[in-house]
């Protein structure tokens, strides 16, 4: 059974109130004298209609809380001191920038698409960061060389 939201419950209640007021107004109009004033009832019905329209226009009943975006990880990592950078990337910043200078003009990093690629520096940063993990995974899937067997003992009697 689907869950009903607070907003959905409020809309349902307001719709029921409006129906009740309309039915009451119809019955009252049949029984009232022609010169009696019904502006109070009309005002209540109008207020209920305005409230229902307001509820249906708003998607959320409470103000939406915006989630703060995380800072750019690239700028954080390149602001690290040399020891922390080396621990994170397994190379010095100088070596990283030398490698970046060597590869940044390679055509694989430049496409003609409408969707731009991430900067070469960011792509290299991700590659260097996760290369040891992928190397371990690769090694675990490589076939092992056959181990020499020891045929000195005979298993048959």
Secondary structure by P-SEA (a helix, b strand, c coil): cccccaaaaaaaaaaaaaaaaaaaaaaaaacccccccaaaaaaaaaaaaaaaaaaaaccccccbbbbbbcccaaaaaaaccaaaaaaaccccaaaaaaaaaacccccccccccccccccaaaaaaaaaacaaaaaaaaaaacccccccccccccccc
